[in-house]
């Protein structure tokens, strides 16, 4: 069983790399939430605002409710919600929280560089 899972993860990783090599500028984002809690609603609202401002027409956002799809938490190793996963462009990133810290989200999406002070 472990060998089968390793092969599936390897194939997924190869697929992600192939898509990244094509030079696609589209951001593939997945936001994992838990129902319609205030933090979930805030995360969706904040993320949509950021995406529209900085990635207009260049992103695909999928919102996944872990209450409705609990297996997604295990598959993506989600340990807290809300969690945003940037699948593409590489590198893969995770951002945890309600996305209210715009600077943190922009750095996580590689839209802004981390400044050394």
Secondary structure, 3 states (H helix, E strand, C coil): CHHHHHHHHHHHHHHHHHHHHCCCCCEEEEEEECCCCHHHHHHHHHHHHHHHHHCCCCEEEEEEECCCCCHHHHHCCCCCCCEEEEEECCCCEEEECCCCCHHHHHHHCCCCCCCCC
